[in-house]
Amino acid sequence: MEMAALISRVLTISVLSDIDANSLLGAIAIALLAFVTISVAYITYIDWKDRRRKINQKDKI
């Protein structure tokens, strides 16, 4: 049981050591860029929907 834990720990460390700081920062930057882009698209869509709803309400009154 102790050998399995040791092998698992060594494999985990070797996987994490392959990632350098630049790769990690690059991945975080891409993830943040994607998040911001999707957020802006969503807010734009909601604003467009709200404006359309307001125009339709004015036509009904």
PQR file of N, CA, C, O and H, with PARSE charges and radii, in Angstrom:
ATOM      1  N   MET A   1       0.822  -1.187   0.000 -0.4000 1.5000
ATOM      2  CA  MET A   1       0.000   0.000   0.000 -0.0000 2.0000
ATOM      3  C   MET A   1       0.866   1.250   0.000  0.5500 1.7000
ATOM      4  O   MET A   1       0.534   2.242  -0.648 -0.5500 1.4000
ATOM      5  N   GLU A   2       1.963   1.201   0.718 -0.4000 1.5000
ATOM      6  CA  GLU A   2       2.848   2.348   0.785 -0.0000 2.0000
ATOM      7  C   GLU A   2       3.516   2.590  -0.570  0.5500 1.7000
ATOM      8  O   GLU A   2       3.754   3.738  -0.944 -0.5500 1.4000
ATOM      9  H   GLU A   2       2.232   0.394   1.244  0.4000 1.0000
ATOM     10  N   MET A   3       3.818   1.529  -1.300 -0.4000 1.5000
ATOM     11  CA  MET A   3       4.459   1.659  -2.604 -0.0000 2.0000
ATOM     12  C   MET A   3       3.502   2.321  -3.599  0.5500 1.7000
ATOM     13  O   MET A   3       3.931   3.147  -4.406 -0.5500 1.4000
ATOM     14  H   MET A   3       3.625   0.596  -0.996  0.4000 1.0000
ATOM     15  N   ALA A   4       2.226   1.973  -3.553 -0.4000 1.5000
ATOM     16  CA  ALA A   4       1.232   2.575  -4.457 -0.0000 2.0000
ATOM     17  C   ALA A   4       1.105   4.078  -4.190  0.5500 1.7000
ATOM     18  O   ALA A   4       1.004   4.866  -5.131 -0.5500 1.4000
ATOM     19  H   ALA A   4       1.878   1.303  -2.898  0.4000 1.0000
ATOM     20  N   ALA A   5       1.109   4.472  -2.936 -0.4000 1.5000
ATOM     21  CA  ALA A   5       1.029   5.893  -2.589 -0.0000 2.0000
ATOM     22  C   ALA A   5       2.262   6.635  -3.071  0.5500 1.7000
ATOM     23  O   ALA A   5       2.156   7.761  -3.558 -0.5500 1.4000
ATOM     24  H   ALA A   5       1.191   3.832  -2.172  0.4000 1.0000
ATOM     25  N   LEU A   6       3.421   6.024  -2.941 -0.4000 1.5000
ATOM     26  CA  LEU A   6       4.662   6.643  -3.386 -0.0000 2.0000
ATOM     27  C   LEU A   6       4.668   6.813  -4.905  0.5500 1.7000
ATOM     28  O   LEU A   6       5.060   7.867  -5.407 -0.5500 1.4000
ATOM     29  H   LEU A   6       3.506   5.110  -2.545  0.4000 1.0000
ATOM     30  N   ILE A   7       4.237   5.785  -5.641 -0.4000 1.5000
ATOM     31  CA  ILE A   7       4.186   5.864  -7.107 -0.0000 2.0000
ATOM     32  C   ILE A   7       3.195   6.943  -7.535  0.5500 1.7000
ATOM     33  O   ILE A   7       3.466   7.722  -8.449 -0.5500 1.4000
ATOM     34  H   ILE A   7       3.919   4.929  -5.233  0.4000 1.0000
ATOM     35  N   SER A   8       2.062   6.978  -6.875 -0.4000 1.5000
ATOM     36  CA  SER A   8       1.065   7.991  -7.195 -0.0000 2.0000
ATOM     37  C   SER A   8       1.616   9.395  -6.974  0.5500 1.7000
ATOM     38  O   SER A   8       1.404  10.281  -7.802 -0.5500 1.4000
ATOM     39  H   SER A   8       1.842   6.345  -6.133  0.4000 1.0000
ATOM     40  N   ARG A   9       2.309   9.601  -5.880 -0.4000 1.5000
ATOM     41  CA  ARG A   9       2.891  10.903  -5.564 -0.0000 2.0000
ATOM     42  C   ARG A   9       3.946  11.293  -6.603  0.5500 1.7000
ATOM     43  O   ARG A   9       4.000  12.449  -7.023 -0.5500 1.4000
ATOM     44  H   ARG A   9       2.481   8.881  -5.207  0.4000 1.0000
ATOM     45  N   VAL A  10       4.778  10.345  -7.017 -0.4000 1.5000
ATOM     46  CA  VAL A  10       5.823  10.622  -8.011 -0.0000 2.0000
ATOM     47  C   VAL A  10       5.191  10.970  -9.351  0.5500 1.7000
ATOM     48  O   VAL A  10       5.652  11.894 -10.021 -0.5500 1.4000
ATOM     49  H   VAL A  10       4.734   9.406  -6.675  0.4000 1.0000
ATOM     50  N   LEU A  11       4.142  10.248  -9.759 -0.4000 1.5000
ATOM     51  CA  LEU A  11       3.480  10.541 -11.027 -0.0000 2.0000
ATOM     52  C   LEU A  11       2.836  11.923 -11.004  0.5500 1.7000
ATOM     53  O   LEU A  11       2.893  12.648 -11.996 -0.5500 1.4000
ATOM     54  H   LEU A  11       3.768   9.498  -9.214  0.4000 1.0000
ATOM     55  N   THR A  12       2.231  12.288  -9.895 -0.4000 1.5000
ATOM     56  CA  THR A  12       1.610  13.600  -9.770 -0.0000 2.0000
ATOM     57  C   THR A  12       2.651  14.705  -9.878  0.5500 1.7000
ATOM     58  O   THR A  12       2.425  15.709 -10.553 -0.5500 1.4000
ATOM     59  H   THR A  12       2.184  11.699  -9.088  0.4000 1.0000
ATOM     60  N   ILE A  13       3.765  14.530  -9.230 -0.4000 1.5000
ATOM     61  CA  ILE A  13       4.823  15.537  -9.268 -0.0000 2.0000
ATOM     62  C   ILE A  13       5.400  15.645 -10.673  0.5500 1.7000
ATOM     63  O   ILE A  13       5.698  16.752 -11.120 -0.5500 1.4000
ATOM     64  H   ILE A  13       3.949  13.714  -8.682  0.4000 1.0000
ATOM     65  N   SER A  14       5.566  14.538 -11.379 -0.4000 1.5000
ATOM     66  CA  SER A  14       6.146  14.591 -12.722 -0.0000 2.0000
ATOM     67  C   SER A  14       5.194  15.279 -13.698  0.5500 1.7000
ATOM     68  O   SER A  14       5.644  15.977 -14.606 -0.5500 1.4000
ATOM     69  H   SER A  14       5.324  13.638 -11.015  0.4000 1.0000
ATOM     70  N   VAL A  15       3.898  15.093 -13.525 -0.4000 1.5000
ATOM     71  CA  VAL A  15       2.928  15.766 -14.397 -0.0000 2.0000
ATOM     72  C   VAL A  15       2.956  17.260 -14.137  0.5500 1.7000
ATOM     73  O   VAL A  15       2.938  18.047 -15.083 -0.5500 1.4000
ATOM     74  H   VAL A  15       3.533  14.526 -12.787  0.4000 1.0000
ATOM     75  N   LEU A  16       3.001  17.667 -12.880 -0.4000 1.5000
ATOM     76  CA  LEU A  16       3.011  19.087 -12.551 -0.0000 2.0000
ATOM     77  C   LEU A  16       4.329  19.752 -12.912  0.5500 1.7000
ATOM     78  O   LEU A  16       4.350  20.953 -13.180 -0.5500 1.4000
ATOM     79  H   LEU A  16       3.015  17.028 -12.111  0.4000 1.0000
ATOM     80  N   SER A  17       5.417  19.015 -12.926 -0.4000 1.5000
ATOM     81  CA  SER A  17       6.701  19.627 -13.248 -0.0000 2.0000
ATOM     82  C   SER A  17       6.834  19.915 -14.736  0.5500 1.7000
ATOM     83  O   SER A  17       7.678  20.720 -15.130 -0.5500 1.4000
ATOM     84  H   SER A  17       5.400  18.039 -12.709  0.4000 1.0000
ATOM     85  N   ASP A  18       6.012  19.272 -15.580 -0.4000 1.5000
ATOM     86  CA  ASP A  18       6.056  19.540 -17.016 -0.0000 2.0000
ATOM     87  C   ASP A  18       5.475  20.909 -17.359  0.5500 1.7000
ATOM     88  O   ASP A  18       5.766  21.456 -18.423 -0.5500 1.4000
ATOM     89  H   ASP A  18       5.326  18.618 -15.260  0.4000 1.0000
ATOM     90  N   ILE A  19       4.663  21.460 -16.476 -0.4000 1.5000
ATOM     91  CA  ILE A  19       4.027  22.753 -16.717 -0.0000 2.0000
ATOM     92  C   ILE A  19       4.922  23.845 -16.145  0.5500 1.7000
ATOM     93  O   ILE A  19       5.171  23.887 -14.940 -0.5500 1.4000
ATOM     94  H   ILE A  19       4.426  21.016 -15.611  0.4000 1.0000
ATOM     95  N   ASP A  20       5.404  24.726 -17.017 -0.4000 1.5000
ATOM     96  CA  ASP A  20       6.213  25.831 -16.517 -0.0000 2.0000
ATOM     97  C   ASP A  20       5.324  27.062 -16.300  0.5500 1.7000
ATOM     98  O   ASP A  20       4.144  27.057 -16.650 -0.5500 1.4000
ATOM     99  H   ASP A  20       5.202  24.691 -17.996  0.4000 1.0000
ATOM    100  N   ALA A  21       5.895  28.092 -15.729 -0.4000 1.5000
ATOM    101  CA  ALA A  21       5.125  29.281 -15.354 -0.0000 2.0000
ATOM    102  C   ALA A  21       4.529  29.967 -16.577  0.5500 1.7000
ATOM    103  O   ALA A  21       3.396  30.443 -16.525 -0.5500 1.4000
ATOM    104  H   ALA A  21       6.854  28.097 -15.445  0.4000 1.0000
ATOM    105  N   ASN A  22       5.275  30.023 -17.671 -0.4000 1.5000
ATOM    106  CA  ASN A  22       4.768  30.686 -18.875 -0.0000 2.0000
ATOM    107  C   ASN A  22       3.570  29.957 -19.468  0.5500 1.7000
ATOM    108  O   ASN A  22       2.618  30.593 -19.920 -0.5500 1.4000
ATOM    109  H   ASN A  22       6.196  29.635 -17.713  0.4000 1.0000
ATOM    110  N   SER A  23       3.610  28.647 -19.470 -0.4000 1.5000
ATOM    111  CA  SER A  23       2.479  27.870 -19.988 -0.0000 2.0000
ATOM    112  C   SER A  23       1.252  28.061 -19.109  0.5500 1.7000
ATOM    113  O   SER A  23       0.135  28.202 -19.606 -0.5500 1.4000
ATOM    114  H   SER A  23       4.384  28.130 -19.103  0.4000 1.0000
ATOM    115  N   LEU A  24       1.468  28.064 -17.816 -0.4000 1.5000
ATOM    116  CA  LEU A  24       0.359  28.254 -16.890 -0.0000 2.0000
ATOM    117  C   LEU A  24      -0.252  29.641 -17.059  0.5500 1.7000
ATOM    118  O   LEU A  24      -1.474  29.776 -17.122 -0.5500 1.4000
ATOM    119  H   LEU A  24       2.375  27.949 -17.412  0.4000 1.0000
ATOM    120  N   LEU A  25       0.583  30.663 -17.133 -0.4000 1.5000
ATOM    121  CA  LEU A  25       0.073  32.030 -17.324 -0.0000 2.0000
ATOM    122  C   LEU A  25      -0.630  32.171 -18.665  0.5500 1.7000
ATOM    123  O   LEU A  25      -1.646  32.858 -18.764 -0.5500 1.4000
ATOM    124  H   LEU A  25       1.575  30.553 -17.082  0.4000 1.0000
ATOM    125  N   GLY A  26      -0.103  31.532 -19.686 -0.4000 1.5000
ATOM    126  CA  GLY A  26      -0.746  31.568 -21.003 -0.0000 2.0000
ATOM    127  C   GLY A  26      -2.119  30.925 -20.981  0.5500 1.7000
ATOM    128  O   GLY A  26      -3.068  31.455 -21.559 -0.5500 1.4000
ATOM    129  H   GLY A  26       0.722  30.973 -19.606  0.4000 1.0000
ATOM    130  N   ALA A  27      -2.228  29.788 -20.319 -0.4000 1.5000
ATOM    131  CA  ALA A  27      -3.518  29.104 -20.220 -0.0000 2.0000
ATOM    132  C   ALA A  27      -4.520  29.930 -19.423  0.5500 1.7000
ATOM    133  O   ALA A  27      -5.695  30.003 -19.782 -0.5500 1.4000
ATOM    134  H   ALA A  27      -1.458  29.357 -19.849  0.4000 1.0000
ATOM    135  N   ILE A  28      -4.057  30.548 -18.347 -0.4000 1.5000
ATOM    136  CA  ILE A  28      -4.948  31.402 -17.550 -0.0000 2.0000
ATOM    137  C   ILE A  28      -5.403  32.609 -18.367  0.5500 1.7000
ATOM    138  O   ILE A  28      -6.570  32.997 -18.304 -0.5500 1.4000
ATOM    139  H   ILE A  28      -3.102  30.489 -18.056  0.4000 1.0000
ATOM    140  N   ALA A  29      -4.488  33.204 -19.133 -0.4000 1.5000
ATOM    141  CA  ALA A  29      -4.834  34.369 -19.957 -0.0000 2.0000
ATOM    142  C   ALA A  29      -5.868  34.001 -21.017  0.5500 1.7000
ATOM    143  O   ALA A  29      -6.812  34.755 -21.251 -0.5500 1.4000
ATOM    144  H   ALA A  29      -3.540  32.889 -19.184  0.4000 1.0000
ATOM    145  N   ILE A  30      -5.695  32.854 -21.652 -0.4000 1.5000
ATOM    146  CA  ILE A  30      -6.659  32.416 -22.669 -0.0000 2.0000
ATOM    147  C   ILE A  30      -8.015  32.137 -22.034  0.5500 1.7000
ATOM    148  O   ILE A  30      -9.049  32.484 -22.605 -0.5500 1.4000
ATOM    149  H   ILE A  30      -4.928  32.242 -21.461  0.4000 1.0000
ATOM    150  N   ALA A  31      -8.022  31.517 -20.862 -0.4000 1.5000
ATOM    151  CA  ALA A  31      -9.279  31.230 -20.175 -0.0000 2.0000
ATOM    152  C   ALA A  31      -9.996  32.528 -19.786  0.5500 1.7000
ATOM    153  O   ALA A  31     -11.212  32.638 -19.943 -0.5500 1.4000
ATOM    154  H   ALA A  31      -7.182  31.235 -20.398  0.4000 1.0000
ATOM    155  N   LEU A  32      -9.247  33.500 -19.284 -0.4000 1.5000
ATOM    156  CA  LEU A  32      -9.860  34.782 -18.922 -0.0000 2.0000
ATOM    157  C   LEU A  32     -10.386  35.518 -20.149  0.5500 1.7000
ATOM    158  O   LEU A  32     -11.460  36.117 -20.099 -0.5500 1.4000
ATOM    159  H   LEU A  32      -8.259  33.411 -19.157  0.4000 1.0000
ATOM    160  N   LEU A  33      -9.649  35.477 -21.235 -0.4000 1.5000
ATOM    161  CA  LEU A  33     -10.094  36.111 -22.468 -0.0000 2.0000
ATOM    162  C   LEU A  33     -11.384  35.474 -22.978  0.5500 1.7000
ATOM    163  O   LEU A  33     -12.296  36.177 -23.413 -0.5500 1.4000
ATOM    164  H   LEU A  33      -8.777  34.990 -21.275  0.4000 1.0000
ATOM    165  N   ALA A  34     -11.458  34.167 -22.927 -0.4000 1.5000
ATOM    166  CA  ALA A  34     -12.671  33.470 -23.350 -0.0000 2.0000
ATOM    167  C   ALA A  34     -13.838  33.822 -22.431  0.5500 1.7000
ATOM    168  O   ALA A  34     -14.952  34.051 -22.903 -0.5500 1.4000
ATOM    169  H   ALA A  34     -10.717  33.596 -22.574  0.4000 1.0000
ATOM    170  N   PHE A  35     -13.588  33.866 -21.126 -0.4000 1.5000
ATOM    171  CA  PHE A  35     -14.643  34.218 -20.168 -0.0000 2.0000
ATOM    172  C   PHE A  35     -15.175  35.626 -20.422  0.5500 1.7000
ATOM    173  O   PHE A  35     -16.387  35.840 -20.436 -0.5500 1.4000
ATOM    174  H   PHE A  35     -12.683  33.680 -20.744  0.4000 1.0000
ATOM    175  N   VAL A  36     -14.280  36.578 -20.621 -0.4000 1.5000
ATOM    176  CA  VAL A  36     -14.699  37.965 -20.858 -0.0000 2.0000
ATOM    177  C   VAL A  36     -15.460  38.074 -22.177  0.5500 1.7000
ATOM    178  O   VAL A  36     -16.471  38.773 -22.249 -0.5500 1.4000
ATOM    179  H   VAL A  36     -13.295  36.405 -20.610  0.4000 1.0000
ATOM    180  N   THR A  37     -14.993  37.401 -23.210 -0.4000 1.5000
ATOM    181  CA  THR A  37     -15.652  37.445 -24.511 -0.0000 2.0000
ATOM    182  C   THR A  37     -17.065  36.879 -24.426  0.5500 1.7000
ATOM    183  O   THR A  37     -18.007  37.472 -24.953 -0.5500 1.4000
ATOM    184  H   THR A  37     -14.172  36.833 -23.152  0.4000 1.0000
ATOM    185  N   ILE A  38     -17.214  35.744 -23.770 -0.4000 1.5000
ATOM    186  CA  ILE A  38     -18.539  35.135 -23.618 -0.0000 2.0000
ATOM    187  C   ILE A  38     -19.435  36.024 -22.764  0.5500 1.7000
ATOM    188  O   ILE A  38     -20.626  36.153 -23.050 -0.5500 1.4000
ATOM    189  H   ILE A  38     -16.450  35.262 -23.341  0.4000 1.0000
ATOM    190  N   SER A  39     -18.882  36.636 -21.723 -0.4000 1.5000
ATOM    191  CA  SER A  39     -19.666  37.521 -20.861 -0.0000 2.0000
ATOM    192  C   SER A  39     -20.175  38.738 -21.621  0.5500 1.7000
ATOM    193  O   SER A  39     -21.337  39.119 -21.477 -0.5500 1.4000
ATOM    194  H   SER A  39     -17.915  36.531 -21.492  0.4000 1.0000
ATOM    195  N   VAL A  40     -19.324  39.343 -22.421 -0.4000 1.5000
ATOM    196  CA  VAL A  40     -19.731  40.514 -23.207 -0.0000 2.0000
ATOM    197  C   VAL A  40     -20.806  40.124 -24.220  0.5500 1.7000
ATOM    198  O   VAL A  40     -21.778  40.859 -24.399 -0.5500 1.4000
ATOM    199  H   VAL A  40     -18.380  39.034 -22.539  0.4000 1.0000
ATOM    200  N   ALA A  41     -20.647  38.993 -24.875 -0.4000 1.5000
ATOM    201  CA  ALA A  41     -21.657  38.533 -25.827 -0.0000 2.0000
ATOM    202  C   ALA A  41     -22.992  38.292 -25.123  0.5500 1.7000
ATOM    203  O   ALA A  41     -24.043  38.643 -25.660 -0.5500 1.4000
ATOM    204  H   ALA A  41     -19.858  38.397 -24.729  0.4000 1.0000
ATOM    205  N   TYR A  42     -22.963  37.707 -23.948 -0.4000 1.5000
ATOM    206  CA  TYR A  42     -24.192  37.441 -23.198 -0.0000 2.0000
ATOM    207  C   TYR A  42     -24.872  38.746 -22.778  0.5500 1.7000
ATOM    208  O   TYR A  42     -26.085  38.890 -22.929 -0.5500 1.4000
ATOM    209  H   TYR A  42     -22.109  37.422 -23.512  0.4000 1.0000
ATOM    210  N   ILE A  43     -24.097  39.691 -22.255 -0.4000 1.5000
ATOM    211  CA  ILE A  43     -24.672  40.974 -21.833 -0.0000 2.0000
ATOM    212  C   ILE A  43     -25.254  41.725 -23.033  0.5500 1.7000
ATOM    213  O   ILE A  43     -26.311  42.347 -22.922 -0.5500 1.4000
ATOM    214  H   ILE A  43     -23.111  39.574 -22.133  0.4000 1.0000
ATOM    215  N   THR A  44     -24.575  41.671 -24.169 -0.4000 1.5000
ATOM    216  CA  THR A  44     -25.079  42.312 -25.382 -0.0000 2.0000
ATOM    217  C   THR A  44     -26.390  41.683 -25.818  0.5500 1.7000
ATOM    218  O   THR A  44     -27.323  42.396 -26.190 -0.5500 1.4000
ATOM    219  H   THR A  44     -23.717  41.166 -24.259  0.4000 1.0000
ATOM    220  N   TYR A  45     -26.476  40.376 -25.778 -0.4000 1.5000
ATOM    221  CA  TYR A  45     -27.704  39.674 -26.156 -0.0000 2.0000
ATOM    222  C   TYR A  45     -28.851  40.037 -25.214  0.5500 1.7000
ATOM    223  O   TYR A  45     -29.965  40.294 -25.671 -0.5500 1.4000
ATOM    224  H   TYR A  45     -25.718  39.798 -25.476  0.4000 1.0000
ATOM    225  N   ILE A  46     -28.597  40.063 -23.924 -0.4000 1.5000
ATOM    226  CA  ILE A  46     -29.644  40.400 -22.954 -0.0000 2.0000
ATOM    227  C   ILE A  46     -30.111  41.839 -23.151  0.5500 1.7000
ATOM    228  O   ILE A  46     -31.308  42.116 -23.069 -0.5500 1.4000
ATOM    229  H   ILE A  46     -27.692  39.854 -23.552  0.4000 1.0000
ATOM    230  N   ASP A  47     -29.181  42.757 -23.409 -0.4000 1.5000
ATOM    231  CA  ASP A  47     -29.537  44.153 -23.642 -0.0000 2.0000
ATOM    232  C   ASP A  47     -30.387  44.291 -24.903  0.5500 1.7000
ATOM    233  O   ASP A  47     -31.365  45.038 -24.918 -0.5500 1.4000
ATOM    234  H   ASP A  47     -28.209  42.532 -23.476  0.4000 1.0000
ATOM    235  N   TRP A  48     -30.014  43.572 -25.956 -0.4000 1.5000
ATOM    236  CA  TRP A  48     -30.777  43.610 -27.200 -0.0000 2.0000
ATOM    237  C   TRP A  48     -32.186  43.076 -26.986  0.5500 1.7000
ATOM    238  O   TRP A  48     -33.154  43.643 -27.495 -0.5500 1.4000
ATOM    239  H   TRP A  48     -29.219  42.965 -25.944  0.4000 1.0000
ATOM    240  N   LYS A  49     -32.301  41.980 -26.230 -0.4000 1.5000
ATOM    241  CA  LYS A  49     -33.610  41.400 -25.940 -0.0000 2.0000
ATOM    242  C   LYS A  49     -34.481  42.364 -25.134  0.5500 1.7000
ATOM    243  O   LYS A  49     -35.680  42.487 -25.382 -0.5500 1.4000
ATOM    244  H   LYS A  49     -31.515  41.520 -25.817  0.4000 1.0000
ATOM    245  N   ASP A  50     -33.861  43.047 -24.166 -0.4000 1.5000
ATOM    246  CA  ASP A  50     -34.599  43.993 -23.326 -0.0000 2.0000
ATOM    247  C   ASP A  50     -35.074  45.189 -24.148  0.5500 1.7000
ATOM    248  O   ASP A  50     -36.209  45.640 -23.994 -0.5500 1.4000
ATOM    249  H   ASP A  50     -32.887  42.947 -23.964  0.4000 1.0000
ATOM    250  N   ARG A  51     -34.206  45.702 -25.020 -0.4000 1.5000
ATOM    251  CA  ARG A  51     -34.607  46.820 -25.873 -0.0000 2.0000
ATOM    252  C   ARG A  51     -35.766  46.427 -26.780  0.5500 1.7000
ATOM    253  O   ARG A  51     -36.698  47.207 -26.976 -0.5500 1.4000
ATOM    254  H   ARG A  51     -33.284  45.336 -25.146  0.4000 1.0000
ATOM    255  N   ARG A  52     -35.709  45.226 -27.329 -0.4000 1.5000
ATOM    256  CA  ARG A  52     -36.789  44.747 -28.200 -0.0000 2.0000
ATOM    257  C   ARG A  52     -38.094  44.609 -27.425  0.5500 1.7000
ATOM    258  O   ARG A  52     -39.168  44.915 -27.945 -0.5500 1.4000
ATOM    259  H   ARG A  52     -34.952  44.592 -27.170  0.4000 1.0000
ATOM    260  N   ARG A  53     -37.998  44.144 -26.168 -0.4000 1.5000
ATOM    261  CA  ARG A  53     -39.190  44.011 -25.330 -0.0000 2.0000
ATOM    262  C   ARG A  53     -39.804  45.372 -25.040  0.5500 1.7000
ATOM    263  O   ARG A  53     -41.026  45.520 -25.076 -0.5500 1.4000
ATOM    264  H   ARG A  53     -37.126  43.896 -25.746  0.4000 1.0000
ATOM    265  N   LYS A  54     -38.968  46.374 -24.753 -0.4000 1.5000
ATOM    266  CA  LYS A  54     -39.469  47.721 -24.467 -0.0000 2.0000
ATOM    267  C   LYS A  54     -40.155  48.328 -25.688  0.5500 1.7000
ATOM    268  O   LYS A  54     -41.185  48.991 -25.557 -0.5500 1.4000
ATOM    269  H   LYS A  54     -37.975  46.255 -24.724  0.4000 1.0000
ATOM    270  N   ILE A  55     -39.592  48.107 -26.869 -0.4000 1.5000
ATOM    271  CA  ILE A  55     -40.199  48.626 -28.090 -0.0000 2.0000
ATOM    272  C   ILE A  55     -41.550  47.963 -28.332  0.5500 1.7000
ATOM    273  O   ILE A  55     -42.507  48.626 -28.734 -0.5500 1.4000
ATOM    274  H   ILE A  55     -38.756  47.569 -26.976  0.4000 1.0000
ATOM    275  N   ASN A  56     -41.631  46.656 -28.089 -0.4000 1.5000
ATOM    276  CA  ASN A  56     -42.893  45.944 -28.275 -0.0000 2.0000
ATOM    277  C   ASN A  56     -43.933  46.410 -27.270  0.5500 1.7000
ATOM    278  O   ASN A  56     -45.117  46.460 -27.602 -0.5500 1.4000
ATOM    279  H   ASN A  56     -40.854  46.118 -27.763  0.4000 1.0000
ATOM    280  N   GLN A  57     -43.530  46.754 -26.048 -0.4000 1.5000
ATOM    281  CA  GLN A  57     -44.484  47.247 -25.047 -0.0000 2.0000
ATOM    282  C   GLN A  57     -45.037  48.609 -25.471  0.5500 1.7000
ATOM    283  O   GLN A  57     -46.225  48.871 -25.284 -0.5500 1.4000
ATOM    284  H   GLN A  57     -42.568  46.713 -25.778  0.4000 1.0000
ATOM    285  N   LYS A  58     -44.199  49.477 -26.038 -0.4000 1.5000
ATOM    286  CA  LYS A  58     -44.645  50.803 -26.476 -0.0000 2.0000
ATOM    287  C   LYS A  58     -45.664  50.670 -27.601  0.5500 1.7000
ATOM    288  O   LYS A  58     -46.625  51.436 -27.665 -0.5500 1.4000
ATOM    289  H   LYS A  58     -43.234  49.264 -26.190  0.4000 1.0000
ATOM    290  N   ASP A  59     -45.454  49.699 -28.487 -0.4000 1.5000
ATOM    291  CA  ASP A  59     -46.384  49.504 -29.606 -0.0000 2.0000
ATOM    292  C   ASP A  59     -47.745  49.028 -29.118  0.5500 1.7000
ATOM    293  O   ASP A  59     -48.760  49.356 -29.732 -0.5500 1.4000
ATOM    294  H   ASP A  59     -44.673  49.077 -28.435  0.4000 1.0000
ATOM    295  N   LYS A  60     -47.794  48.277 -28.049 -0.4000 1.5000
ATOM    296  CA  LYS A  60     -49.051  47.739 -27.527 -0.0000 2.0000
ATOM    297  C   LYS A  60     -49.868  48.795 -26.792  0.5500 1.7000
ATOM    298  O   LYS A  60     -51.091  48.691 -26.705 -0.5500 1.4000
ATOM    299  H   LYS A  60     -46.969  48.011 -27.550  0.4000 1.0000
ATOM    300  N   ILE A  61     -49.195  49.803 -26.268 -0.4000 1.5000
ATOM    301  CA  ILE A  61     -49.894  50.820 -25.461 -0.0000 2.0000
ATOM    302  C   ILE A  61     -50.504  51.882 -26.325  0.5500 1.7000
ATOM    303  O   ILE A  61     -51.128  52.812 -25.814 -0.5500 1.4000
ATOM    304  H   ILE A  61     -48.201  49.887 -26.338  0.4000 1.0000
TER
END
